[in-house]
Amino acid sequence: MTVSVFIFSLLGAMALGMPIAYALLVCGVAIMGYLAAIGGLPAFDSQIIAQRFVDGADNFPLLAVPFFLLAGEFMTAGGLSRRIVNLALAWVGHLRGGLGYVAVVAAIIMASISGSAVADTAALAALLIPMMKAAGYDVKRSAGLIASGGIIAPIIPPSIGFIIFGVAGNVSITKLFLAGIFPGILMGLAIGIAWFFVAKKENVKSAPRVPMGERLKETWRGSLALFLPVIIIGGMKFGIFTPTEAAVVAAVYSLVVGMFVYGELKLNMLYKLTLAAGKTTAVVMFLVAAAMVSAWLITVANIPAEVATLLEPFMGNKMLLMFIMMILIVLIGTALDFTPTVLILTPVLMPVVLKAGIDPVYFGVLFIMNNAIGLITPPVGTVLNVVSGVARITMDDAFKGVMPFFIAQLIVLFSLVAFPDLVLVPLKFFMR
């Protein structure tokens, strides 16, 4: 019955058009009211809800969120994104369908700097879609490729998704960051292979091969952007700083490079960029705070134990259990946005994962990857909305363009379900 109260109160509030954060609060109030009515709690206490709401946002690791968002704003405005694209153009732009490979390479590099799928997609789409249109590429396929590249950002560190999951699930954020490197690269390789076959349908001329001297020049110009992920990953690997401190380093580094080295980030731009990062942070933090209210009441109501009972027939087979959970998350991801899905499902599924003996870091990587894929599925599909807006095409056309790459990403996801060592062995290597 408690599970029914949880599901119907949450979905009912969303059906009435409430924002997800308010729907989560309504869900928490409904669960507390039900527990008070059946004697599971002494009484309905609104002060507990208020206290849990405040405690939800009062978490040191969450400080990484505003600083990584700020780093992304500085990176785009300071010219780091453009130099990454130019670097990729110099090395792979001459291949058949070269601008597509540029999008893939640039997406992987930018993912290792920003951590935000929406920000990376918007930046890449604004730079590359006009170029691909002018070169004669099919706009739907181009938009689909860029959207698929953008969702690599939540997997390769620094990842805001890993930060939120780590806080909600009490999992090491540093381990999540390091475990995400190889799967993120696999996602990039998968869409690159898919583009190889898709590009055969493109009737466009390849760009001329760039001389080696010019390639080296572009590499030198983009070297400062490439150095940032080295600082972040190296600093965490060797224990120099925590993920939160890494976010501050990333923001300061992007500011200094954009303002004093490239000279494209002006003093009068700082207020606008900081305000944009602040607005996004406010949305994320409000969601996290509201979700922590529901998460606490979900635990008090023993909902994870009820879910574990439903999944009991699969507990003896970790691979089958993971497969079932991934299918469930794929379906939910089509209806909910990234952050709400992470915040709602983490407290429900983590006890099941721990009871089944599944490595929580391994689960976290696949869980966040699955939610990232949900960003390119309608009807919600935030990244799909962004790219269709920039390309000026309908969401249906954007989804048609994304389909080959969506399938490629699902193949990677379920390959990791079948072969957990693809996540765990690289993690052991990076943890040395």
VMD Tcl script that draws the C-alpha trace (Angstrom):
set ca {
  {0.00 0.00 0.00}
  {2.86 2.38 0.82}
  {4.31 1.88 -2.67}
  {0.91 2.78 -4.13}
  {0.75 5.99 -2.05}
  {4.26 6.88 -3.25}
  {3.53 6.25 -6.94}
  {0.04 7.78 -7.11}
  {0.89 10.91 -5.09}
  {3.98 11.59 -7.22}
  {2.35 10.87 -10.59}
  {-0.86 12.62 -9.54}
  {0.98 15.82 -8.62}
  {2.91 15.69 -11.91}
  {-0.33 15.08 -13.87}
  {-1.74 18.27 -12.35}
  {1.16 20.14 -13.90}
  {3.24 20.67 -10.75}
  {6.99 21.13 -11.22}
  {8.92 18.00 -10.23}
  {10.35 19.56 -7.07}
  {6.90 20.45 -5.74}
  {5.59 17.03 -6.78}
  {8.33 15.44 -4.67}
  {7.31 17.54 -1.68}
  {3.66 16.55 -2.18}
  {4.78 12.93 -2.36}
  {6.65 13.33 0.93}
  {3.65 14.93 2.62}
  {1.37 12.13 1.34}
  {3.69 9.39 2.64}
  {4.02 11.09 6.04}
  {0.25 11.51 6.27}
  {-0.29 7.84 5.43}
  {2.32 6.69 7.95}
  {0.78 8.89 10.66}
  {-2.66 7.46 9.85}
  {-1.57 3.82 10.17}
  {0.67 4.40 13.20}
  {4.01 4.22 11.39}
  {4.84 7.68 12.78}
  {3.62 9.24 16.04}
  {2.01 12.17 14.21}
  {2.20 14.31 11.09}
  {5.00 16.81 11.75}
  {5.62 19.59 9.21}
  {8.78 20.63 11.07}
  {10.41 17.33 10.13}
  {9.64 18.00 6.45}
  {11.15 21.49 6.72}
  {14.23 20.17 8.52}
  {14.81 17.40 5.97}
  {14.38 19.91 3.16}
  {17.11 22.15 4.60}
  {19.38 19.20 5.39}
  {18.98 17.93 1.81}
  {20.76 20.96 0.38}
  {23.21 21.33 3.29}
  {25.80 18.95 1.88}
  {29.42 19.81 1.15}
  {29.83 17.66 -2.02}
  {26.91 19.51 -3.62}
  {29.05 22.67 -3.66}
  {30.70 21.10 -6.71}
  {27.52 21.65 -8.74}
  {27.59 25.49 -8.97}
  {31.33 25.57 -9.61}
  {31.24 23.01 -12.43}
  {28.29 24.87 -13.97}
  {30.25 28.11 -13.66}
  {33.27 26.44 -15.29}
  {31.04 25.44 -18.21}
  {29.81 29.02 -18.63}
  {33.36 30.40 -18.54}
  {34.54 27.70 -20.96}
  {31.96 28.61 -23.60}
  {32.26 32.39 -23.23}
  {36.06 32.27 -22.93}
  {36.64 30.50 -26.24}
  {37.68 27.08 -24.90}
  {34.77 25.33 -26.66}
  {35.58 26.90 -30.03}
  {39.24 25.92 -29.78}
  {38.28 22.32 -28.99}
  {36.14 22.22 -32.15}
  {38.96 23.77 -34.21}
  {41.39 21.19 -32.85}
  {39.05 18.34 -33.82}
  {38.54 19.91 -37.27}
  {42.27 19.97 -37.87}
  {42.71 16.26 -37.09}
  {39.57 14.53 -38.40}
  {37.75 17.12 -40.52}
  {39.14 15.69 -43.79}
  {37.57 12.24 -43.33}
  {34.38 11.25 -45.14}
  {31.63 12.74 -43.00}
  {34.42 14.60 -41.24}
  {32.27 17.17 -39.43}
  {30.44 14.28 -37.75}
  {33.72 12.92 -36.38}
  {34.57 16.45 -35.28}
  {31.32 16.48 -33.28}
  {32.19 13.16 -31.62}
  {35.78 14.11 -30.72}
  {34.73 17.55 -29.50}
  {31.91 16.03 -27.42}
  {34.32 13.68 -25.63}
  {36.80 16.48 -24.90}
  {34.13 18.93 -23.75}
  {32.53 16.23 -21.57}
  {35.81 16.02 -19.66}
  {35.61 19.74 -18.87}
  {31.96 20.68 -18.36}
  {29.94 17.78 -16.92}
  {26.63 19.17 -18.22}
  {24.92 17.46 -21.16}
  {22.68 20.45 -21.91}
  {25.54 22.95 -21.85}
  {27.81 20.81 -24.05}
  {25.03 20.10 -26.55}
  {24.05 23.77 -26.80}
  {27.67 24.83 -27.37}
  {28.39 22.12 -29.96}
  {25.10 22.61 -31.78}
  {25.61 26.37 -32.03}
  {29.11 25.88 -33.48}
  {28.66 22.82 -35.71}
  {25.09 22.71 -37.02}
  {25.49 25.87 -39.17}
  {28.75 24.41 -40.52}
  {27.12 21.05 -41.27}
  {24.14 22.74 -42.97}
  {26.47 24.80 -45.15}
  {28.44 21.68 -46.09}
  {25.26 19.88 -47.20}
  {24.84 17.42 -44.32}
  {21.34 16.15 -43.50}
  {20.16 18.39 -40.66}
  {18.21 15.65 -38.84}
  {21.17 13.28 -38.76}
  {23.53 16.09 -37.77}
  {21.28 17.16 -34.90}
  {20.89 13.53 -33.78}
  {24.63 13.00 -33.73}
  {25.33 16.16 -31.73}
  {22.58 15.31 -29.22}
  {24.03 11.80 -28.78}
  {27.49 13.25 -28.27}
  {26.17 15.68 -25.67}
  {24.96 12.91 -23.35}
  {28.52 11.68 -22.86}
  {28.98 14.63 -20.46}
  {27.26 12.99 -17.45}
  {29.55 9.94 -17.75}
  {33.05 11.32 -18.21}
  {34.28 13.30 -15.17}
  {33.55 15.92 -14.04}
  {29.93 14.78 -13.96}
  {27.17 16.63 -12.15}
  {25.06 13.46 -12.39}
  {27.68 11.47 -10.46}
  {27.78 14.17 -7.78}
  {24.01 14.03 -7.28}
  {23.94 10.22 -7.31}
  {26.92 10.02 -4.95}
  {25.21 12.31 -2.44}
  {21.80 10.59 -2.73}
  {23.24 7.06 -2.62}
  {26.17 7.65 -0.25}
  {28.66 6.44 -2.86}
  {32.23 7.73 -3.32}
  {32.09 10.53 -5.92}
  {35.82 10.17 -6.65}
  {35.36 6.46 -7.50}
  {32.34 7.28 -9.66}
  {34.36 9.88 -11.54}
  {37.23 7.49 -12.22}
  {34.89 4.60 -13.10}
  {33.11 6.74 -15.69}
  {36.16 7.45 -17.87}
  {36.28 4.23 -19.90}
  {32.48 3.79 -20.33}
  {32.28 7.42 -21.49}
  {34.94 6.80 -24.11}
  {33.05 3.65 -25.18}
  {29.94 5.76 -25.70}
  {31.93 8.10 -27.94}
  {33.37 5.19 -29.93}
  {29.90 3.68 -30.35}
  {28.38 6.81 -31.88}
  {31.53 7.26 -33.97}
  {31.04 3.75 -35.43}
  {27.34 4.45 -35.98}
  {28.25 7.69 -37.77}
  {30.65 5.73 -40.03}
  {27.66 3.85 -41.45}
  {25.31 6.84 -41.42}
  {27.87 9.06 -43.17}
  {27.80 6.78 -46.22}
  {24.40 8.29 -46.98}
  {25.79 11.82 -46.86}
  {26.55 13.23 -50.30}
  {29.08 15.85 -49.25}
  {32.64 16.61 -50.17}
  {35.31 16.03 -47.56}
  {37.28 19.02 -46.35}
  {40.91 19.23 -47.51}
  {43.49 17.56 -45.29}
  {45.08 20.06 -42.92}
  {48.91 20.13 -43.05}
  {50.67 18.67 -40.04}
  {52.09 22.05 -39.10}
  {48.62 23.59 -38.88}
  {47.38 20.58 -36.89}
  {50.12 21.09 -34.36}
  {49.29 24.80 -34.16}
  {45.62 24.05 -33.45}
  {46.68 21.46 -30.87}
  {48.86 24.08 -29.19}
  {46.02 26.62 -29.24}
  {43.67 24.11 -27.63}
  {46.24 22.67 -25.23}
  {45.10 24.79 -22.30}
  {41.55 23.45 -22.72}
  {42.90 19.88 -22.94}
  {44.97 20.40 -19.80}
  {41.92 21.03 -17.59}
  {40.66 17.38 -17.48}
  {44.22 16.27 -16.73}
  {44.25 18.58 -13.71}
  {40.82 17.42 -12.51}
  {41.35 13.67 -12.92}
  {45.00 13.72 -11.84}
  {44.22 15.83 -8.78}
  {41.52 13.42 -7.59}
  {43.51 10.28 -8.42}
  {46.50 11.42 -6.36}
  {44.38 12.81 -3.52}
  {45.40 16.43 -4.10}
  {41.80 17.62 -3.91}
  {38.24 16.36 -3.51}
  {35.61 16.55 -6.29}
  {34.26 19.74 -4.69}
  {37.70 21.33 -4.67}
  {38.21 20.10 -8.25}
  {35.10 22.07 -9.25}
  {36.57 25.25 -7.79}
  {39.86 24.60 -9.60}
  {37.96 24.08 -12.87}
  {36.01 27.33 -12.48}
  {39.10 29.40 -11.62}
  {41.15 27.77 -14.40}
  {38.44 28.45 -17.02}
  {38.14 32.05 -15.81}
  {41.89 32.72 -15.91}
  {42.41 31.09 -19.32}
  {39.36 32.73 -20.90}
  {40.10 36.18 -19.50}
  {43.89 36.50 -19.38}
  {45.20 34.01 -21.97}
  {42.58 33.94 -24.74}
  {41.24 37.40 -23.87}
  {37.68 36.54 -24.96}
  {36.11 36.57 -21.50}
  {35.48 40.18 -20.52}
  {34.92 41.61 -17.05}
  {31.46 42.90 -17.96}
  {30.38 39.33 -18.90}
  {31.02 37.85 -15.45}
  {27.74 38.98 -13.88}
  {25.63 37.47 -16.68}
  {27.57 34.19 -16.66}
  {27.50 33.89 -12.86}
  {23.77 34.64 -12.84}
  {23.13 31.91 -15.46}
  {25.09 29.36 -13.42}
  {23.30 30.50 -10.26}
  {19.85 30.03 -11.79}
  {20.68 26.51 -12.94}
  {22.19 25.72 -9.53}
  {19.03 26.95 -7.77}
  {16.91 24.55 -9.83}
  {19.20 21.60 -9.11}
  {19.52 22.36 -5.39}
  {15.77 22.81 -4.92}
  {15.21 19.45 -6.62}
  {17.82 17.78 -4.42}
  {16.37 19.30 -1.23}
  {12.82 18.24 -2.14}
  {13.99 14.75 -3.12}
  {15.75 14.28 0.22}
  {12.43 14.79 2.00}
  {10.88 12.01 -0.07}
  {14.01 9.86 0.25}
  {13.90 9.97 4.06}
  {10.21 9.09 4.14}
  {10.76 6.34 1.55}
  {13.27 4.80 3.95}
  {10.98 5.24 6.99}
  {8.09 3.67 5.05}
  {10.33 0.70 4.16}
  {9.54 1.05 0.45}
  {12.99 -0.31 -0.61}
  {12.19 -3.55 1.25}
  {8.88 -3.82 -0.62}
  {10.66 -3.25 -3.94}
  {13.30 -5.81 -2.95}
  {10.49 -8.31 -2.28}
  {9.11 -7.69 -5.79}
  {12.57 -8.28 -7.25}
  {13.33 -11.26 -4.99}
  {13.02 -13.82 -7.86}
  {15.96 -12.11 -9.62}
  {18.22 -11.61 -6.57}
  {20.21 -14.76 -7.21}
  {21.32 -13.59 -10.67}
  {23.08 -10.21 -10.57}
  {23.19 -9.86 -14.35}
  {19.49 -10.56 -14.77}
  {18.64 -8.18 -11.91}
  {20.74 -5.43 -13.51}
  {19.07 -6.10 -16.85}
  {15.59 -5.77 -15.29}
  {16.54 -2.55 -13.49}
  {18.08 -1.04 -16.62}
  {14.92 -1.78 -18.64}
  {12.86 -0.13 -15.88}
  {15.09 2.96 -15.87}
  {15.01 3.25 -19.69}
  {11.20 3.33 -19.57}
  {11.07 5.83 -16.70}
  {13.71 8.00 -18.42}
  {11.35 8.63 -21.33}
  {8.86 10.33 -18.99}
  {11.11 12.03 -16.42}
  {14.07 14.36 -16.75}
  {17.60 13.34 -15.70}
  {17.89 14.83 -12.20}
  {14.41 13.89 -10.92}
  {14.89 10.29 -12.09}
  {18.21 10.05 -10.26}
  {16.77 11.57 -7.08}
  {13.57 9.50 -7.08}
  {15.04 6.09 -7.96}
  {18.35 6.19 -6.04}
  {16.86 5.74 -2.54}
  {14.51 3.05 -3.88}
  {17.05 0.97 -5.83}
  {20.27 1.35 -3.82}
  {19.15 -0.93 -0.95}
  {18.20 -3.55 -3.56}
  {21.62 -3.17 -5.21}
  {23.45 -3.57 -1.90}
  {21.31 -6.55 -0.85}
  {22.07 -8.29 -4.15}
  {25.81 -7.71 -3.67}
  {26.21 -5.49 -6.75}
  {29.09 -3.01 -6.60}
  {27.42 0.40 -5.94}
  {30.00 2.24 -8.07}
  {29.37 -0.10 -11.00}
  {25.61 0.33 -10.58}
  {26.05 4.11 -10.34}
  {27.90 4.30 -13.67}
  {25.23 2.29 -15.50}
  {22.41 4.11 -13.70}
  {23.72 7.55 -14.71}
  {24.47 6.33 -18.25}
  {20.91 5.06 -18.54}
  {19.50 8.37 -17.31}
  {21.75 10.24 -19.74}
  {20.31 8.21 -22.62}
  {16.88 9.33 -21.40}
  {17.90 12.88 -22.31}
  {17.54 12.02 -26.02}
  {14.21 10.19 -25.78}
  {10.83 11.90 -26.23}
  {8.55 13.22 -24.87}
  {10.79 14.93 -22.27}
  {14.28 14.56 -23.78}
  {15.91 17.82 -22.61}
  {18.95 17.46 -24.86}
  {16.70 16.55 -27.79}
  {14.74 19.76 -27.15}
  {17.92 21.83 -27.07}
  {19.32 20.47 -30.33}
  {15.99 20.69 -32.17}
  {15.70 24.33 -31.07}
  {19.17 25.21 -32.33}
  {18.72 23.27 -35.59}
  {15.16 24.63 -36.02}
  {13.62 21.22 -36.64}
  {10.77 19.42 -34.91}
  {11.43 17.08 -32.00}
  {10.11 14.18 -34.10}
  {12.70 14.91 -36.81}
  {15.43 15.21 -34.18}
  {14.47 11.81 -32.74}
  {14.53 10.24 -36.22}
  {18.05 11.60 -36.60}
  {19.11 10.35 -33.18}
  {17.81 6.76 -33.62}
  {21.02 5.11 -34.98}
  {23.07 6.66 -32.18}
  {20.41 5.90 -29.54}
  {20.64 2.21 -30.53}
  {24.45 2.38 -30.35}
  {24.29 3.83 -26.83}
  {21.87 1.11 -25.71}
  {24.26 -1.54 -27.08}
  {27.05 -0.04 -24.94}
  {24.78 0.08 -21.87}
  {23.70 -3.56 -22.09}
  {27.26 -4.65 -22.97}
  {28.31 -3.20 -19.62}
  {25.48 -5.15 -17.97}
  {26.79 -8.34 -19.57}
  {30.48 -7.56 -18.89}
  {30.86 -5.66 -15.59}
  {34.65 -5.83 -15.86}
  {34.48 -3.18 -18.59}
  {33.72 -0.79 -15.71}
  {35.46 -2.43 -12.75}
  {38.85 -3.30 -14.31}
  {39.56 0.27 -15.58}
  {38.43 1.58 -12.18}
  {41.04 -0.61 -10.43}
  {43.66 0.69 -12.86}
  {42.78 4.34 -12.21}
  {42.64 3.75 -8.43}
  {46.24 2.52 -8.28}
}
mol new
graphics top color blue
foreach p $ca { graphics top sphere $p radius 0.5 }
foreach p [lrange $ca 0 end-1] q [lrange $ca 1 end] { graphics top cylinder $p $q radius 0.2 }
display resetview
